[in-house]
Amino acid sequence: MTTAAIRVQGLEKSYEQLHVLRGVDLEIERGSIFALLGSNGAGKTTLVKILATLLRSDAGTATVNGYDVATQAAEVRESISLTGQFAAVDEILSGRENLTLIARLRHLADPKAVADGLLARFSLTDAGDRKVSTYSGGMRRRLDIAMSLIGDPPVVFLDEPTTGLDPQARNEVWQAVRELAASGTTVLLTTQYLEEAEQLADRIAILHEGRIIVDGTLAELKRLLPPATVEYVEKQPTLEEVFLSIVSAGTGSRDQS
């Protein structure tokens, strides 16, 4: 097996006159988190679909876990898991039932043990017997990621996994992604949130108009800009500071009366 979990060379994809990918090259190391940034329409989801064998490219080559996505699609599918922008969970079932169902569909030896292990891994044990319809957004996404890990795929695609989540739920998903990489799983993360890439990624690539225009670590990308300058600006109070100050003052006045 090569050191690269994913290798893409000269990948192209068009829809009639719309050129979505115009010769994409990238390489992702095993056990790393690789963030693919780009605005809407940049081609992120198209690239992920090609790597997941859901689309065929017009030109170029791509391998995932050492298998060619065009000629060894079955082997690629056995090596990956794909989590899209919306949690693919059954709200009528409990969290444990969702996990057990997928484990049975994958013909694993002990579906209940698999489910219990993943519930514990993603801090969902206490909610395991509740219907998913009662879960928060962050809990649903964590369950969705847990379901994608059944069968221990070495490569996981997370296509904008925190879209629509509040900050607390986003932090919960970030922690789950960090734990994935810590266990040796390779994660390809597409996102529009720059902070998400800063927090999680070992390497970051920017896809723009169908091409990778930059690829490197966060430190390498920062060095592309001129050195930072120090400026002194007047700090205005935030609304929170104003609120707390007024409330504190009002409390003090009542205490004196």
N, C-alpha and C positions, 0 to 999 in steps of 0.2 A: 504494500500500500504506500502511496506517495504521501509526503508530508502535507500536501494541500488537500483539504476536504472538498473544496470547490475550485474549479479552474475554468475560466471562460476566456475564449479567444475569438475576436472578430465577430461577435454575435450581432445579427441584424434581424429586424422584424418590421414589416410594413403592413398596413391595412389599406389596400388600393394606393391612393396618392399620399397617405399619411405615413411618414417614416418615423416609427416609434423608437426603435433601437438602430443606431447607425455605426455599429462596430464597437461593441462593448468588450473590454478586457479587464479581468480582475482575477485575483487569487486569494483564497481565504484559508488560513491555517487551521488545522484541527484543534478543537478545544478552545477556540477564540470566539469573541462576540464581534461581529463585523456589522457596522451600521451603514446603510445605504440611504443617503439623504437626497431629496429632490422635491420640487414643487409638484402640484397636481398635473398629471399629464407628462411627467418627465420620463416615464417608462418603467418605474419601479415594480409595479405589480405585473407588468408584462414580462419582465426579466424573471421574477419569482415563478410565474406560471410556466415559463420555458424550463427552468431548472427543476420544477416539480413534475415535468412531463405532461402538463395540462395543455400546453401549446407547443407547436413546432416552429423552430426558427427558420428564417429564409436563407441564412448563411451563417458561417462560423461554427465553432464547436464548444461543447460544454461537458464537463464531467462532474459528477457528484459522488463522493465516497469512492472514487476510482472508476466509476461506471459512466459510460457515455449516455447522455440523456436521449439521444436519438435512436441508438441501436441496442441499448440495454435498459429500456424503460422499466421493465419489471424489477430488475435489480435496484434501480434508483428508487423506485417506490417503496421497496422493502427497507431502504436505508434512511428514509426521510419522514418527517411529519410537517404538516402545513397548518398554521393557525391564521385565519383571516382577520379582517377588521371587526367582525362581529362574532360573539361567542356562539359556537355551534353546540349548544347543550340543550337537553330536553327539560323544559321547565316543569313538566308534570312529574318527572322522576326525582328522586333524591340525588344528592351528590354521589353517594356510594353506589346507587343503582346505575347512574350514568357511567361510572368507571367500570363497574362489573360487566355491564352490557358490552362495552368496547373490548374488554379483556376476553370475553367469551367469543366475540366475533373474530378476534385474532387467535382463537384456539389456544389460549395460554392455560397452563396446567392448573393453577389455583387462582381463579378470578377474584375471589373474596380477599385473599391475601394481597394481591396486586392493588386492589382498591384501597384497602386499609393502609398499605404502605404509602400510596400517593396522597391520601388524605392527610396523613401525618406529615409528609414532606412539605406540603403546601399549606400547613396550618389550618386545615379544614375538618379535622376530626370531630370537633364539637358540633359542627353543622352538617356532618355526613349524612344524617338520617332526616334532615329537613328537605322539603321540596325546593328545587332550585329557584322556583318563582319567588321565594322569600329571600334569596341571596342579594347582596349589594352588587354593584357593577364590578368592583374589584374582586369580590369572591367568585363571580361568574367567570371572569377572565382567568383567574388562577385555576379554577376547575377546568376550563377549556385547555389551558396549557398542560395541566396534569393529564388530561385525556390524550393529548397529543404525544405524551411520553410513554404510553403503554406499548410495550414491546421493545423499549430502550433504543429508539432510532438514534444513530450517531449524529445526524444532521437535522436541525429544526429550523423551519422558516417561520418567522413572525412578521406578518404583513400588517404594519401599523397597529400593533396590539393594544395601544392605550387610547385610540381614538374615542372621544366622547366621555372619557373617564374624568372624575374630579381628581384634584391633586393627591388626596389620600389614597384613592384606589390606584392611581398611577404609581405611587410609591410601592404599593403592595405588589404590583406586577413587576416593577423593576427588581425587587428583591427576589422574586421567583426566577427572573431571567439570570440574575447573578448566580443563583444556586445551580441553574442548568449548566452554565459554563464551568463552575467549580467542580461539577461531577464529570467533566470531560466532554460534554456535548458541544458541538459546533453550532453557533446561532447566527443566522443571517437575519438581521433586523432592518426592516424598512420603516422609516418614520419621517414626519414633517417637523417633529419637535427637536430643535437643536439641543436643548438641555438634556433630552433623553439620550442622544448620542454622546454628549459629554459625560454623562453619568455612567454609561454602561459599556461603551465600545472600546475594544483594544485598537481597532483601526476604523477609519471613517472614509467613505468615498462619496463624492457628490456626482449625481447623475443629472446632466443638464442637456436638454435637446437631444436625447438619445445617445449621449456619450459620457464616459467617465472623465471628468475634467480635472479631478484631483483625488488622490488616494494616499492616505498616510495616517500616522498616529495623530492624536490631538495636538501634541507638542509640535510635530512637524507642520501641521496645518497652520498653527499660530505663527510659526516663523515665516510664513509666506507674506505676512503683513509687516509694515514698518514697526520698529520698537514702540512700545506704549509711552505716552507722555503723561506727566503728572500735572493735573490742573486742579485749582481750588475753586469750588463753586459754593454758592450759598445754599445750605441745606434747608429746605422747606419742611415743616412738620407734616406728617401723614395724617389722614383722617382718623386713623386709629389713635395716634398720639393726641390729637385734638379731643377726641371722645373721652379718652382716659383722663385727660387733664381736667375737662369740664366736670366729669362725674366725680372725680376726687375732690375738686373744689366745692361742689355742691354738697358732698357728704360732710366735709369739714365745717361748712356753714351750719348745717343742721346740728352737728355735734356741739357747737358753741352756743346754740340758742336754747 
